[in-house]
Amino acid sequence: MRTLGRRTFIVGGLAAASTVAWGQSARAASYPFRLGVASGEPDASSVVLWTRLAPSPLNADGQGGMSNTDVTVEWQVSKTSTFAALVASGSVAARYADAHSVHVVAGGLAADTDYFYRFRAQGHISPVGRTRTAPAPGTAGRDLVMAFASCAHYESGYFTAYRRMAEDDPGLVVHLGDYIYEDPATSGAVRLHVGAETVSLADYRVRHALYKTDPDLQAAHAAAAWLVVPDDHEVENNYAGMVRNDSSPVLTAAQWTARRTAAYRAYYENMPLRPSAAPTGNAIPLYRRVRWGSLATFHLLDTRQFRDDQACGDGWKVCADADLPARTLTGAAQESWLLDGLAQRTATWDLLAQQVFFARQLDGAGAANMDAWDGYRASRARIEQGWRDRAVRNPVVLTGDVHRAWANELKADYADPSSATIGTELVCTSISSDGNGSGDTAVPYASNNPHLKFYADRRGYVRTTITPTQLRADFRAVSGVTEHGAPVSTLRSFVIADGRPGLTQV
């Protein structure tokens, strides 16, 4: 059998190479790999391989049609899609208690190398995934195509943007949150959620399974390793630490704690995270650093679990309390961890992968979004000053959440447009949330926000190409999401030059 080309592999060849040299029983149980495969958290010698057994993914009990027994899952890693020679293999127990999900840390791999992987269980072979290890420490390795995305609301439209992202052959995907949405089925939606609003562990498991059954999302996972961080909808809209956004549905304090616990557990079960990220009770350790040799360091932030409640009742407000020095979006421990990591300066690019709008953004009345960094201005100022004090060479903030694409320059003094540009922010739009959008590209309230350089109201993602001399950002958008299969185009491209913060349009 020929080795599949990468494009063929992603789009049409997921299972084609799977039956070579690894038998498949004709009398096996129902096919258990309906949620696909995924990989993530690469370093120079290992990567996490994920799958979850679920022959009936949407069963209301959240167990995916599996029995209450543990199941042995075999796994293989090869440099070719034929698996003619293996570089790593083994077996792992898919446990009933974990909804039969597995997180394999496949080690002993070569740095900066592409690999294929697959699983076998209950007489069936999974689709094939492709992944890549990071360069060795101190080496830049190959140029990195990294795509980042957020906000995939199932009911708002199809996930065509995930398919187009897979077709771009990324070496790495970063997902910035709102991977699922918690709301109930809505009459008249493009396609329907299953069930009521998610509250229980079974609810969250079924909701993750529903999203994972989407073939375009499966293609994006199979195409590259992912780094993931959640935002709010993985638990509940606009929650802040232990504070809820509202009282719908009505929950006691104990029930709210149980809901958070269930949400974090289901998130871990369904993501290609290392075992060190497994939750403990109603907390999950998700802020972390992933090093891509000397080329890039990814600082993945958690801006929900440790934040103070939104100021002035949330929403867009003119709010003096947003300036209070003690207010924090990250919590003190995470802020200190971030600044310590930025001080290490081990890579050309320091990428802060996080959830909510970072640059100052004012509307016509001078109001700002209290759910974003504008509601935590002292927290933002400490981090910006922190990277300046530490002489960080290329700070770039990656942002999701707002369902629109933006490209922003970060300023030493937002009140003074002539002040120094001290960093850059790239904001991806949504995969599907808010529907088709419009063709609008006029920066809202541009006179109040001269540092905001680009805006677009379409669905899609950002494709970056990271080299030792520049970071290029292509803002990619599909023409619509209410019908499946829309084409993709590049709306605008910018370059950030090494050592020169700010945006140059290509």
Salt bridges, closest charged atoms under 4 A:
GLU41 OE2 - ARG288 NH2 2.81
ASP43 OD2 - ARG274 NH2 3.39
ASP70 OD2 - ARG95 NH1 3.24
GLU74 OE2 - ARG120 NE 3.06
ASP112 OD1 - ARG132 NH2 3.32
ASP112 OD1 - ARG142 NE 3.17
ASP114 OD2 - ARG130 NH2 3.39
ASP114 OD2 - ARG142 NH1 3.36
GLU167 OE2 - ARG164 NH1 3.07
ASP168 OD1 - ARG463 NH1 3.29
ASP168 OD1 - ARG476 NH2 3.04
ASP169 OD1 - ARG6 NE 3.78
GLU182 OE1 - HIS233 ND1 2.74
ASP183 OD2 - HIS153 NE2 3.12
GLU197 OE2 - ARG259 NH2 2.87
ASP214 OD2 - ARG191 NH1 2.85
ASP216 OD1 - ARG163 NE 2.83
ASP216 OD2 - HIS484 NE2 2.64
ASP231 OD1 - ARG304 NE 2.82
ASP232 OD2 - ARG304 NH2 3.80
GLU236 OE1 - ARG244 NH2 2.77
GLU236 OE1 - ARG259 NH1 2.43
GLU269 OE2 - ARG205 NH2 2.71
GLU269 OE2 - ARG265 NE 3.39
ASP323 OD2 - ARG377 NH1 3.23
GLU335 OE2 - ARG382 NE 2.85
ASP350 OD1 - HIS299 NE2 2.73
ASP371 OD2 - ARG304 NH2 2.87
ASP371 OD1 - ARG307 NH1 2.92
ASP374 OD1 - ARG380 NH1 2.98
ASP434 OD2 - HIS403 ND1 3.10
ASP434 OD2 - ARG404 NH1 3.05
ASP457 OD1 - ARG404 NE 2.98
ASP457 OD1 - ARG459 NH2 3.03
ASP474 OD2 - ARG463 NH2 3.07
ASP474 OD1 - ARG472 NE 2.81
ASP498 OD2 - ARG393 NH2 2.62
